[in-house]
């Protein structure tokens, strides 16, 4: 009788829970991590979605999983910078949570896992897919020059009659009615371009660099940058205010800087949210407000921006790479690296390019109307070339390996004893033992030879975590996808 009553009481509760919609989902405020056990480590992408969808390669099918340790990040103190008075100069930014000792996350546009087939030594490598702008709903692709290989941003002009595309090296191409007002030449990978924002009249644009520089073109005005204000911060996106007389810069660490008539309304760092997933984009709402999107699908709203939903507690196929707002400023789309598109508010779903080829990644979205948007895809190999990589350590003479494809590779720097019992050192890499057995020797692109000596609760699937001796080295490494070969298991 008691069991019967309990079942009858819980059944409506389960039905009610199943009927909840995305819009009613509360905003995710924290990213929970497992407690550290044998080794406390900072993981560069521990807050990223770690359901890396891949199975163990045939060569490792018989590997026996080892006991897994855990990895956890040590939150660093953040500093909330007070707002300045309205009479402050426009070139002085409002800063929030942009301390150089923030969470160990580098905003590098993610590169999708490539399905590589075995070690065919004599086979010609397939050509990388060409970059493209796909149109959905009432949006239209426009004629123009060939798109740059490492395209990272797209901005709309003339209500969708034209648009600009920029690559990480600073080259801008104009399509349709959009006029090309200029480009920059990026020599330092740390100054790579990460986004573009158009002025409301479509006669100018700003380019934002990862180091916080802002480059105006056309009728866009220079209103300030983060250079000298937030050393170590990594900018991931720029959004123009509705009047076009200001802009916001967002950093992967959760900071927001406001310039011109754009008002600072808050940020994850100013709220003390130290364990959020890395921020990947910012979009302006109607009035003085904006949304921030995180890689795990969380959405943070500030000022006049209404919260319309998120993907933080919902299953998705790939990490989020961008956000764009509807022209009304009352809704937004989230775009994932595999081409998936998720609408919220007055944004409508008009289709998507999912799933994209394994060697391409969706890097940006741009709205043309409430019922149309553009999706920009680029080659992962081109993005890697333009961002630059470290020189790999030489492989041992006579060594040959079996290609395992591309893995997500992050970095940690703290001393300790690994899950294998060996101390963390320059040959250590943490692995998922269900994919790569402990003790395996690996050749990692941009790194060289490493030995699988460690594990971690955040290291799941096709995810590796290399050890480096300093925090700055891990910051420079960032978050990458690199080719991996098995030398010996």
PyMOL commands that set and color helices and strands:
alter all, ss='L'
color gray80, all
select helices_A, chain A and resi 2-18+22-24+58-60+158-160+189-191+380-387+471-477
alter helices_A, ss='H'
color red, helices_A
select strands_A, chain A and resi 132-137+151-157+162-167+172-176+193-198+204-209+214-218+235-240+246-251+256-260+279-284+289-294+299-303+320-325+331-336+341-345+360-369+372-379+402-412+428-430+441-444+448-454+463-467+480-488
alter strands_A, ss='S'
color yellow, strands_A
deselect
rebuild
show_as cartoon
